[in-house]
Amino acid sequence: MTGPRVRYDKKDGVAFVTLDRPEVLNAMDSATHRELAEVWDDVEADRAVRVAVLTGAGGRAFSVGQDLKERAALNAEGAEPTTFGSRGQPGWPRLTERFTLSKPVLARVDGYALGGGFELALACDIIVCSDRSVFGLPEVTLGLVPGAGGAFRLARQLPLKIAMGHLLTGRRMSARTAERYGLVNEVVEAERLDACVAEWTADLVRAAPLSVRAIKEAALTSVDMPLEQAFRTRYVWEERRLRGRDAVEGPKAFAAGREPVWSDG
């Protein structure tokens, strides 16, 4: 599953989503976005899936973003230019606008993450990358804007002056620089990347699924709220956690000195 542009596999609670166009450094065309939309629908719906890992095939790139050859052809046919957001475009809502996706998504980055590829990584909850990875938003050099959230997320996830420097010039950022600014969770040698990802996914699968979803929703929903408002706000997944069995199972298992047996969420 699903098609020629995206590989989708599931094992032991982990969904592996692989952009599979290595011949064009995993550039994303309209068909790719359509396939990805099916994947994210399934990730959310499948109760056995605890976490998704998003990566790119080929060992050279996570993704270099929009397929500019397709974009040029569409422009030649008179298509409207793209702007912020993907509403009305193939695959909407894309990951960059799936604000209510409840399950954590980990970006496994090895190589180039540019343009829309970087924006995909920014939309993930955790980024683990190889030390040869490179990040950047080159849209300003192409007469475009980082319309899949890069202009918004980078300014939220980096110090503003640093973000503006990259947004307004298209300058690239090394993996170590991204790590220094807290933009990625971990940087490892390429040979250790899969092992590192496996460590993260094991921890995520081990965690209580309803707690994971409640915490993700609360953190992302409240990030721009005043603290007092964040405490007062009601969160959908927290309501479910409170009514679920995991809130009782966790302390019960601890007291009994055994591993908890979580619900499937």
Phi, psi and omega in degrees: 000141009248316185207195185287346184257341181224125172267139183223115181227152179228136179205127174053044176085359182247129174262125180255118183246116186239118171292123193236061172229059186299336181293339176238030179054037176060032171300146186254119174258185184299320180296323177300315181295324178296316179295319180297324179300319177297320180297310183294327174300317182288321177304315182290324187278330185282111184293341180280343181277124179259327184208149175246140175247122180253129181210179179236148182277158169102343177078001179251334185207143164291299170188142176264013172091213186300140174285099187289336175291319175295319180299317179298320179294320178295319177300318181296333179274358178092016179294150178294141175298151177277156178220204182291131178091162183243011180302132182087352180260160178305138175083008179287143353282131178285169182307323183295346178234014176271074188289344180252011175299118191273341184266146182291145177237128179251127176270122175259105187252125176222105182103214186284131169233092188238151176055233180299336175293317176296321179296323175299314180298318179299332181279349179280161182278330182222139175236123173241129185222161174280160182287353176262008181284151181223133182244149177181156176237090186274010187305325183296335179275356183242008182074021183241181172233154175286079191281350180266028174104354182300320180295331182270312185289321182297322179290342177267332187260351176236161167305141191301316181297321178295314180299315181297322178301318179284320181295320187273349180242339187078011180300147179270162184231131178285164178300319182292325176293317178301321178293320181299325180268006178075020182279336177236157184276324183203141176239128181224167174297149184305325182293339182258001188298312182295322178295321179295315177300319180297324177296317179295314182293325177299318178295320181291319179292327180291334183287157179294122186300321180289326176295317179302313183291321179296317181292317178300313181298314183295316182296313184285327180289325189264358192301329179256009181272152164300148186301318181299319178294322179300319179293326183280338185291143176264135183244131187302311183287334174291323176298320179291321178299318181298326181272349184272174184277343185296326181296335177268322183296321182301302178298325180297315180294320179299313181296329181273355180069034180231168176285138179290152175247100186280156170289172179269011177083000000 
